[in-house]
């Protein structure tokens, strides 16, 4: 992906979408393989990855209480 691009994952329940996102965002260490996110190694730089990207969880309690712009600012 190029800087500034946005992507989404589609698939059936249990396909691994949430696990993949957690690994890509540095929340969960990868169980195998290798990859880089925003120039950082997924195995060793979870905190750095979190500081370089935005991630908006599917389930969050403030969605209905915040405007679209407020939600974007919260996660940007």
Chimera marker file (.cmm) of the C-alpha trace (Angstrom):
<marker_set name="trace">
<marker id="1" x="0.000" y="0.000" z="0.000" r="1" g="1" b="0" radius="0.5"/>
<marker id="2" x="1.023" y="3.571" z="-0.559" r="1" g="1" b="0" radius="0.5"/>
<marker id="3" x="0.958" y="6.277" z="2.153" r="1" g="1" b="0" radius="0.5"/>
<marker id="4" x="-2.535" y="7.675" z="2.622" r="1" g="1" b="0" radius="0.5"/>
<marker id="5" x="-4.354" y="4.642" z="1.241" r="1" g="1" b="0" radius="0.5"/>
<marker id="6" x="-7.190" y="3.049" z="3.193" r="1" g="1" b="0" radius="0.5"/>
<marker id="7" x="-8.115" y="-0.629" z="3.036" r="1" g="1" b="0" radius="0.5"/>
<marker id="8" x="-10.556" y="-3.052" z="4.583" r="1" g="1" b="0" radius="0.5"/>
<marker id="9" x="-10.735" y="-6.792" z="5.098" r="1" g="1" b="0" radius="0.5"/>
<marker id="10" x="-13.767" y="-8.817" z="4.051" r="1" g="1" b="0" radius="0.5"/>
<marker id="11" x="-14.462" y="-12.429" z="4.924" r="1" g="1" b="0" radius="0.5"/>
<marker id="12" x="-16.656" y="-14.880" z="6.762" r="1" g="1" b="0" radius="0.5"/>
<marker id="13" x="-16.782" y="-15.116" z="10.549" r="1" g="1" b="0" radius="0.5"/>
<marker id="14" x="-13.711" y="-16.942" z="11.805" r="1" g="1" b="0" radius="0.5"/>
<marker id="15" x="-11.635" y="-16.214" z="8.686" r="1" g="1" b="0" radius="0.5"/>
<marker id="16" x="-8.957" y="-14.357" z="10.674" r="1" g="1" b="0" radius="0.5"/>
<marker id="17" x="-9.777" y="-10.722" z="9.846" r="1" g="1" b="0" radius="0.5"/>
<marker id="18" x="-9.596" y="-9.520" z="13.445" r="1" g="1" b="0" radius="0.5"/>
<marker id="19" x="-6.439" y="-11.512" z="14.144" r="1" g="1" b="0" radius="0.5"/>
<marker id="20" x="-4.774" y="-10.101" z="11.017" r="1" g="1" b="0" radius="0.5"/>
<marker id="21" x="-5.686" y="-6.527" z="11.979" r="1" g="1" b="0" radius="0.5"/>
<marker id="22" x="-4.421" y="-7.071" z="15.533" r="1" g="1" b="0" radius="0.5"/>
<marker id="23" x="-1.099" y="-8.295" z="14.149" r="1" g="1" b="0" radius="0.5"/>
<marker id="24" x="-0.851" y="-5.440" z="11.620" r="1" g="1" b="0" radius="0.5"/>
<marker id="25" x="-1.561" y="-2.827" z="14.305" r="1" g="1" b="0" radius="0.5"/>
<marker id="26" x="0.927" y="-4.196" z="16.825" r="1" g="1" b="0" radius="0.5"/>
<marker id="27" x="-1.750" y="-5.302" z="19.295" r="1" g="1" b="0" radius="0.5"/>
<marker id="28" x="-0.958" y="-9.010" z="18.860" r="1" g="1" b="0" radius="0.5"/>
<marker id="29" x="2.480" y="-10.395" z="17.976" r="1" g="1" b="0" radius="0.5"/>
<marker id="30" x="2.492" y="-12.414" z="14.741" r="1" g="1" b="0" radius="0.5"/>
<marker id="31" x="2.659" y="-16.177" z="15.209" r="1" g="1" b="0" radius="0.5"/>
<marker id="32" x="4.816" y="-16.656" z="12.117" r="1" g="1" b="0" radius="0.5"/>
<marker id="33" x="6.006" y="-15.150" z="8.882" r="1" g="1" b="0" radius="0.5"/>
<marker id="34" x="7.241" y="-11.617" z="8.511" r="1" g="1" b="0" radius="0.5"/>
<marker id="35" x="5.882" y="-8.227" z="7.590" r="1" g="1" b="0" radius="0.5"/>
<marker id="36" x="6.383" y="-4.507" z="7.884" r="1" g="1" b="0" radius="0.5"/>
<marker id="37" x="3.851" y="-1.843" z="8.711" r="1" g="1" b="0" radius="0.5"/>
<marker id="38" x="4.729" y="1.826" z="8.196" r="1" g="1" b="0" radius="0.5"/>
<marker id="39" x="8.366" y="0.744" z="7.873" r="1" g="1" b="0" radius="0.5"/>
<marker id="40" x="8.406" y="-1.154" z="11.179" r="1" g="1" b="0" radius="0.5"/>
<marker id="41" x="8.905" y="-4.895" z="11.684" r="1" g="1" b="0" radius="0.5"/>
<marker id="42" x="5.676" y="-6.480" z="12.984" r="1" g="1" b="0" radius="0.5"/>
<marker id="43" x="7.556" y="-8.916" z="15.241" r="1" g="1" b="0" radius="0.5"/>
<marker id="44" x="9.526" y="-6.338" z="17.205" r="1" g="1" b="0" radius="0.5"/>
<marker id="45" x="7.995" y="-2.889" z="16.848" r="1" g="1" b="0" radius="0.5"/>
<marker id="46" x="4.385" y="-3.060" z="18.056" r="1" g="1" b="0" radius="0.5"/>
<marker id="47" x="4.594" y="0.220" z="19.976" r="1" g="1" b="0" radius="0.5"/>
<marker id="48" x="6.189" y="2.014" z="17.034" r="1" g="1" b="0" radius="0.5"/>
<marker id="49" x="3.535" y="0.691" z="14.653" r="1" g="1" b="0" radius="0.5"/>
<marker id="50" x="0.760" y="1.885" z="16.978" r="1" g="1" b="0" radius="0.5"/>
<marker id="51" x="2.308" y="5.369" z="16.984" r="1" g="1" b="0" radius="0.5"/>
<marker id="52" x="2.441" y="5.532" z="13.164" r="1" g="1" b="0" radius="0.5"/>
<marker id="53" x="-1.007" y="4.312" z="12.082" r="1" g="1" b="0" radius="0.5"/>
<marker id="54" x="-4.674" y="4.849" z="12.867" r="1" g="1" b="0" radius="0.5"/>
<marker id="55" x="-6.988" y="1.984" z="13.754" r="1" g="1" b="0" radius="0.5"/>
<marker id="56" x="-10.707" y="2.219" z="14.453" r="1" g="1" b="0" radius="0.5"/>
<marker id="57" x="-12.217" y="-0.779" z="16.179" r="1" g="1" b="0" radius="0.5"/>
<marker id="58" x="-15.539" y="-2.142" z="14.957" r="1" g="1" b="0" radius="0.5"/>
<marker id="59" x="-17.098" y="-2.131" z="18.424" r="1" g="1" b="0" radius="0.5"/>
<marker id="60" x="-16.654" y="1.047" z="20.425" r="1" g="1" b="0" radius="0.5"/>
<marker id="61" x="-19.084" y="2.518" z="22.934" r="1" g="1" b="0" radius="0.5"/>
<marker id="62" x="-18.770" y="6.195" z="21.882" r="1" g="1" b="0" radius="0.5"/>
<marker id="63" x="-19.709" y="5.755" z="18.197" r="1" g="1" b="0" radius="0.5"/>
<marker id="64" x="-23.238" y="6.996" z="18.684" r="1" g="1" b="0" radius="0.5"/>
<marker id="65" x="-22.240" y="9.779" z="21.074" r="1" g="1" b="0" radius="0.5"/>
<marker id="66" x="-19.601" y="11.342" z="18.803" r="1" g="1" b="0" radius="0.5"/>
<marker id="67" x="-19.943" y="12.980" z="15.414" r="1" g="1" b="0" radius="0.5"/>
<marker id="68" x="-18.133" y="11.494" z="12.427" r="1" g="1" b="0" radius="0.5"/>
<marker id="69" x="-15.426" y="14.174" z="12.697" r="1" g="1" b="0" radius="0.5"/>
<marker id="70" x="-15.031" y="13.544" z="16.440" r="1" g="1" b="0" radius="0.5"/>
<marker id="71" x="-14.620" y="9.803" z="15.826" r="1" g="1" b="0" radius="0.5"/>
<marker id="72" x="-11.995" y="10.464" z="13.138" r="1" g="1" b="0" radius="0.5"/>
<marker id="73" x="-10.079" y="12.858" z="15.404" r="1" g="1" b="0" radius="0.5"/>
<marker id="74" x="-10.210" y="10.348" z="18.252" r="1" g="1" b="0" radius="0.5"/>
<marker id="75" x="-8.612" y="7.619" z="16.135" r="1" g="1" b="0" radius="0.5"/>
<marker id="76" x="-6.405" y="9.684" z="13.803" r="1" g="1" b="0" radius="0.5"/>
<link id1="1" id2="2" r="1" g="1" b="0" radius="0.2"/>
<link id1="2" id2="3" r="1" g="1" b="0" radius="0.2"/>
<link id1="3" id2="4" r="1" g="1" b="0" radius="0.2"/>
<link id1="4" id2="5" r="1" g="1" b="0" radius="0.2"/>
<link id1="5" id2="6" r="1" g="1" b="0" radius="0.2"/>
<link id1="6" id2="7" r="1" g="1" b="0" radius="0.2"/>
<link id1="7" id2="8" r="1" g="1" b="0" radius="0.2"/>
<link id1="8" id2="9" r="1" g="1" b="0" radius="0.2"/>
<link id1="9" id2="10" r="1" g="1" b="0" radius="0.2"/>
<link id1="10" id2="11" r="1" g="1" b="0" radius="0.2"/>
<link id1="11" id2="12" r="1" g="1" b="0" radius="0.2"/>
<link id1="12" id2="13" r="1" g="1" b="0" radius="0.2"/>
<link id1="13" id2="14" r="1" g="1" b="0" radius="0.2"/>
<link id1="14" id2="15" r="1" g="1" b="0" radius="0.2"/>
<link id1="15" id2="16" r="1" g="1" b="0" radius="0.2"/>
<link id1="16" id2="17" r="1" g="1" b="0" radius="0.2"/>
<link id1="17" id2="18" r="1" g="1" b="0" radius="0.2"/>
<link id1="18" id2="19" r="1" g="1" b="0" radius="0.2"/>
<link id1="19" id2="20" r="1" g="1" b="0" radius="0.2"/>
<link id1="20" id2="21" r="1" g="1" b="0" radius="0.2"/>
<link id1="21" id2="22" r="1" g="1" b="0" radius="0.2"/>
<link id1="22" id2="23" r="1" g="1" b="0" radius="0.2"/>
<link id1="23" id2="24" r="1" g="1" b="0" radius="0.2"/>
<link id1="24" id2="25" r="1" g="1" b="0" radius="0.2"/>
<link id1="25" id2="26" r="1" g="1" b="0" radius="0.2"/>
<link id1="26" id2="27" r="1" g="1" b="0" radius="0.2"/>
<link id1="27" id2="28" r="1" g="1" b="0" radius="0.2"/>
<link id1="28" id2="29" r="1" g="1" b="0" radius="0.2"/>
<link id1="29" id2="30" r="1" g="1" b="0" radius="0.2"/>
<link id1="30" id2="31" r="1" g="1" b="0" radius="0.2"/>
<link id1="31" id2="32" r="1" g="1" b="0" radius="0.2"/>
<link id1="32" id2="33" r="1" g="1" b="0" radius="0.2"/>
<link id1="33" id2="34" r="1" g="1" b="0" radius="0.2"/>
<link id1="34" id2="35" r="1" g="1" b="0" radius="0.2"/>
<link id1="35" id2="36" r="1" g="1" b="0" radius="0.2"/>
<link id1="36" id2="37" r="1" g="1" b="0" radius="0.2"/>
<link id1="37" id2="38" r="1" g="1" b="0" radius="0.2"/>
<link id1="38" id2="39" r="1" g="1" b="0" radius="0.2"/>
<link id1="39" id2="40" r="1" g="1" b="0" radius="0.2"/>
<link id1="40" id2="41" r="1" g="1" b="0" radius="0.2"/>
<link id1="41" id2="42" r="1" g="1" b="0" radius="0.2"/>
<link id1="42" id2="43" r="1" g="1" b="0" radius="0.2"/>
<link id1="43" id2="44" r="1" g="1" b="0" radius="0.2"/>
<link id1="44" id2="45" r="1" g="1" b="0" radius="0.2"/>
<link id1="45" id2="46" r="1" g="1" b="0" radius="0.2"/>
<link id1="46" id2="47" r="1" g="1" b="0" radius="0.2"/>
<link id1="47" id2="48" r="1" g="1" b="0" radius="0.2"/>
<link id1="48" id2="49" r="1" g="1" b="0" radius="0.2"/>
<link id1="49" id2="50" r="1" g="1" b="0" radius="0.2"/>
<link id1="50" id2="51" r="1" g="1" b="0" radius="0.2"/>
<link id1="51" id2="52" r="1" g="1" b="0" radius="0.2"/>
<link id1="52" id2="53" r="1" g="1" b="0" radius="0.2"/>
<link id1="53" id2="54" r="1" g="1" b="0" radius="0.2"/>
<link id1="54" id2="55" r="1" g="1" b="0" radius="0.2"/>
<link id1="55" id2="56" r="1" g="1" b="0" radius="0.2"/>
<link id1="56" id2="57" r="1" g="1" b="0" radius="0.2"/>
<link id1="57" id2="58" r="1" g="1" b="0" radius="0.2"/>
<link id1="58" id2="59" r="1" g="1" b="0" radius="0.2"/>
<link id1="59" id2="60" r="1" g="1" b="0" radius="0.2"/>
<link id1="60" id2="61" r="1" g="1" b="0" radius="0.2"/>
<link id1="61" id2="62" r="1" g="1" b="0" radius="0.2"/>
<link id1="62" id2="63" r="1" g="1" b="0" radius="0.2"/>
<link id1="63" id2="64" r="1" g="1" b="0" radius="0.2"/>
<link id1="64" id2="65" r="1" g="1" b="0" radius="0.2"/>
<link id1="65" id2="66" r="1" g="1" b="0" radius="0.2"/>
<link id1="66" id2="67" r="1" g="1" b="0" radius="0.2"/>
<link id1="67" id2="68" r="1" g="1" b="0" radius="0.2"/>
<link id1="68" id2="69" r="1" g="1" b="0" radius="0.2"/>
<link id1="69" id2="70" r="1" g="1" b="0" radius="0.2"/>
<link id1="70" id2="71" r="1" g="1" b="0" radius="0.2"/>
<link id1="71" id2="72" r="1" g="1" b="0" radius="0.2"/>
<link id1="72" id2="73" r="1" g="1" b="0" radius="0.2"/>
<link id1="73" id2="74" r="1" g="1" b="0" radius="0.2"/>
<link id1="74" id2="75" r="1" g="1" b="0" radius="0.2"/>
<link id1="75" id2="76" r="1" g="1" b="0" radius="0.2"/>
</marker_set>
